[in-house]
Every structure is written in structure tokens, then in C-alpha cells.
Amino acid sequence: MVATAISGTNRDGTDFALPVEVVSGGGGGGATQVEGKEAADSFANGNPVQVGGIIPTGEMRALALEYNDALRVSLHGKNGNAGDTPVSLGDTGAIRIGDGGAYDSAAVLAVIPVGTLGDDTALYDTAAYGIGVYNIPYVFNGTNFDRQRTPKVFKSFTAKANTQALWSPPATKFPRLMGGVLCASVAGLYTIGNGGFGINIPLLLEANKPFALPPMGNGMLATESDEITITTATGGALTGYLFGTEE
């Protein structure tokens, strides 16, 4: 039996020996086969042909299988500095795309699952099963673009008379009025506003007939953290609700 070694050439032109041999059974129709040159470790019984790659030092490393017969490969990302940076996994095995530093849930931009893909979750949810992506709509206001709002605060009130508050925001928040429904006990002129700080809506209301404010888009944002009140000389009162945001 004759064994012939096989070699290859590095990128720098030098030769290196591959860990395989071509083994011939000799004359008389003997079989020819390729087998591993030598056992790399105690698990490589029988001189199997090993597949690997060349590491930066020029040495060859075999690709090893895990105990469940799965091939384990490390994923690296290209770094601005010399060398590459390993892509770290979270506790659940998910690939996390962040700022490139140590894992910090506040810096995570997206989560790529490893395993079963579930439904989308919040972008910063550390238990996410999908990639969460923010899509923030903007609307044109005639001059530039505003971030589109959706009502989150709803203020209901009953029988509020002249100068009484319909909406009292926290001290550091400005109310944004986006709509509402009002019903007057006495017909006449009613004004809802906040003393001229961005909100002032005069309404002629009929008695005991609910009136819905028309669509207001992004609404009217107060310029001060002030209450929205009712002003009227009718002697009547308002019942209903207002909605919008507090910013």
C-alpha cells in the first residue's frame, strides 16, 4: 500500500501539507482512497478526512461538530480597528444588534432570533422573538413635517360652568387638544381655551344637543402648562369629554 501526501499553497506562496493522504492498494486493481493523514485528537478515530480553514497565524484548524452533530461557527462583524469583533448573543441565544459594545438592553437596536420565529415585539424588549422596527409617520403642516400624534389622554366632565376647568394637565405637561364631544345645558356661546396660550375655540351650542368637535389632525398644542377651561355668559354648563395628548 502506497500513501501519497497532498499539499497546498498559501497566499504568500509557501506550501503547506494538507492533513490527508491518497492511499493506493497497489497493483492488481487495488482500490484508491483518500483518508486523514493523522488523528488530530482522541475523537478523530480512524483518520477521517477533516475540513477546516486557515487562521491568521497560518495554521489550519479543523471544523469540529458539537455533541448533537451540529457544526458550530462563530459570527464576527467587521470592526474599524484591527481584527474583527465577535457578535454576542443574549441570554436566550438571540443575536442582538446594538452599539457594538458590551451588551446593554438600552443600546439594543434589534433582535434576530435563533430558533423559532414568533411575533414581533417591542424594539427594546429583551425577550423579543422578532426584529422590532420603529416606523414613525410624519405629516405635512403646510411649512414642514410634524410627527403624527394619536390621542392618549381622555378627560370627561359633568356640568362644568363658567371659568371651571375641563382639563387639568400635570405641572410640567402641555395639553394638546385633538377633539371631544360637548353638550350644553343652555343654548349660547361657549369658549373652551387656556387663557390665550395656544387653545381658543368659540362654539355656538344648542341646548341639550351633543356637539362633536370636527377632525383636528394633530390638534392644538398649548404653549403653557395651563388648564383648559370653559368661558360662557349663558349661565349654562357643559358636559362631555375632551381628548388629546400631554407633552
C-alpha positions in Angstrom: 0.0 0.0 0.0 1.4 3.4 -1.0 0.5 6.6 0.7 0.9 9.9 -1.1 0.7 13.2 0.8 -1.2 16.2 -0.6 -0.1 19.7 -0.1 -1.4 23.2 -0.9 -0.1 26.7 -1.4 -0.6 29.6 1.0 -1.5 33.1 -0.3 2.2 34.1 0.4 3.4 31.4 -2.0 4.6 29.0 0.7 3.5 25.4 0.7 1.7 23.6 3.5 0.7 20.0 4.0 -2.9 19.0 4.0 -3.9 16.6 6.7 -5.0 13.9 4.1 -3.3 11.2 2.1 -4.1 9.3 -1.1 -3.8 5.7 -0.2 -3.4 3.2 -3.1 -3.9 -0.5 -2.7 -1.1 -1.3 -5.1 -1.3 -3.2 -8.3 -3.8 -5.7 -9.4 -6.8 -3.4 -9.4 -6.2 -2.2 -5.8 -8.6 0.5 -4.6 -7.5 4.1 -4.2 -9.0 6.2 -1.3 -8.4 9.4 0.5 -8.1 9.4 4.2 -7.0 11.7 7.0 -3.2 11.9 7.5 -3.3 11.5 11.2 -5.8 11.7 14.1 -6.0 15.3 15.3 -7.4 14.3 18.7 -8.9 11.4 20.6 -12.3 11.8 18.9 -10.9 11.5 15.3 -10.6 7.8 15.3 -9.9 6.1 12.0 -8.1 9.0 10.4 -11.2 10.8 9.0 -10.8 13.5 6.4 -11.1 16.7 8.2 -12.4 20.0 6.8 -11.1 23.3 8.2 -9.7 26.7 7.4 -6.5 28.7 7.8 -6.3 31.0 10.8 -4.3 34.3 10.7 -1.2 32.6 12.1 -1.1 30.3 9.0 -2.1 27.2 10.9 -5.1 25.0 9.8 -7.9 24.4 12.2 -10.5 21.6 11.7 -14.2 22.4 11.9 -15.5 20.4 14.8 -19.0 19.1 15.4 -20.8 19.6 18.7 -22.2 16.6 20.7 -25.5 17.0 18.8 -23.7 16.6 15.5 -24.2 20.3 14.7 -21.4 22.4 13.2 -20.6 25.4 15.4 -19.4 28.5 13.7 -18.7 31.9 15.4 -20.1 35.0 13.7 -17.9 38.1 13.6 -18.5 41.6 12.5 -16.0 43.9 10.8 -14.6 46.4 13.2 -13.0 49.8 12.4 -9.9 48.7 14.4 -7.6 45.9 13.5 -9.3 42.5 13.8 -12.9 41.6 13.9 -15.4 41.7 16.8 -17.5 38.7 17.8 -21.2 39.2 17.6 -22.6 38.4 21.1 -25.7 36.6 21.9 -28.3 37.4 24.5 -29.4 35.0 27.3 -32.0 33.4 25.0 -29.4 32.8 22.2 -30.7 35.7 20.1 -28.3 37.8 18.0 -28.5 41.3 19.2 -27.6 44.3 17.0 -26.5 47.2 19.1 -23.8 49.8 19.5 -21.0 47.3 19.2 -20.0 47.5 22.9 -20.9 45.3 25.9 -24.5 44.2 25.9 -26.8 46.8 27.2 -30.6 46.5 26.8 -30.9 50.2 26.3 -28.5 50.1 23.4 -30.0 47.2 21.5 -31.3 48.3 18.1 -32.8 45.0 17.0 -33.0 41.3 18.0 -32.6 38.5 15.5 -34.0 35.2 16.8 -32.1 31.9 16.9 -34.7 29.2 16.7 -38.5 29.5 16.3 -39.6 32.9 15.0 -42.5 34.3 17.0 -44.5 37.5 16.5 -42.9 41.0 16.6 -42.4 42.6 20.0 -41.1 46.0 21.3 -37.8 47.1 19.9 -36.0 47.1 23.3 -37.8 44.0 24.6 -35.0 41.7 25.8 -37.4 38.7 25.4 -38.2 39.6 21.8 -38.7 36.9 19.2 -38.6 39.1 16.1 -36.9 42.2 14.8 -38.8 45.3 16.1 -38.6 48.3 13.8 -39.9 51.8 14.6 -41.8 53.4 11.7 -42.7 56.9 12.9 -45.2 58.7 10.4 -44.8 62.4 9.7 -47.5 64.7 8.3 -47.1 68.0 6.4 -48.4 71.0 8.2 -48.0 73.5 5.3 -44.5 74.5 6.3 -42.7 71.5 7.4 -43.4 68.0 8.8 -44.7 67.1 12.3 -44.7 63.7 13.9 -48.2 62.4 13.8 -50.0 62.1 17.1 -52.7 59.8 18.4 -54.9 60.6 21.4 -53.8 59.1 24.7 -55.5 61.3 27.3 -59.2 61.4 27.7 -60.8 63.9 30.1 -64.5 63.6 30.9 -66.5 66.2 32.9 -70.0 66.9 34.1 -71.9 70.2 34.4 -68.9 72.5 34.2 -69.9 76.2 34.5 -68.2 79.4 33.6 -64.4 79.5 34.4 -64.3 75.9 35.6 -61.6 73.5 34.3 -62.3 70.9 31.8 -58.8 69.5 31.5 -56.0 70.0 34.2 -52.6 68.7 32.9 -49.7 67.9 35.2 -47.5 70.9 36.1 -44.8 70.0 33.5 -47.1 69.0 30.7 -48.7 71.0 27.9 -52.1 69.7 26.7 -52.7 69.1 23.0 -56.4 69.2 22.3 -57.3 66.9 19.4 -61.1 66.5 19.8 -64.1 65.9 22.0 -67.8 65.9 22.4 -69.7 68.7 24.3 -73.3 69.1 25.4 -74.6 72.5 26.7 -77.4 72.8 29.2 -78.4 76.2 27.8 -78.0 77.4 24.2 -75.5 80.1 23.5 -71.8 80.9 23.1 -69.2 78.8 24.9 -65.4 79.1 24.6 -63.0 76.4 25.6 -59.4 77.5 25.9 -56.5 78.1 28.2 -56.4 81.9 28.6 -54.9 82.5 25.1 -51.9 80.2 25.4 -52.5 78.3 22.2 -56.0 77.0 22.6 -59.1 79.1 22.0 -62.3 77.6 20.4 -65.6 79.6 20.5 -68.7 77.4 19.9 -72.4 78.3 19.4 -74.2 75.3 21.0 -77.8 74.3 21.1 -79.3 73.2 24.4 -79.1 69.5 25.3 -77.7 68.5 21.9 -74.3 66.8 21.8 -71.7 68.5 19.5 -68.6 66.7 18.3 -65.6 68.9 17.5 -64.6 68.4 13.8 -61.4 66.5 12.9 -58.4 68.4 14.1 -55.5 66.4 12.8 -52.6 66.9 15.2 -54.8 69.2 17.3 -53.9 72.4 19.1 -50.9 72.4 21.4 -50.9 74.7 24.4 -47.9 77.0 24.8 -48.2 76.9 28.6 -48.9 74.2 31.1 -52.3 75.6 31.9 -55.8 74.3 32.4 -58.3 74.2 29.6 -61.4 75.9 30.9 -64.9 77.0 29.8 -65.9 80.6 29.4 -69.6 81.5 28.9 -72.1 84.2 29.8 -75.1 81.9 29.3 -75.4 80.7 32.8 -75.3 77.2 31.4 -72.8 74.3 31.9 -71.0 71.8 29.7 -71.0 68.0 30.0 -68.8 65.8 27.8 -65.2 64.9 27.2 -62.0 66.1 25.5 -59.1 64.1 24.3 -55.6 64.5 23.0 -52.1 64.2 24.5 -49.9 65.8 27.2 -46.4 66.7 26.1 
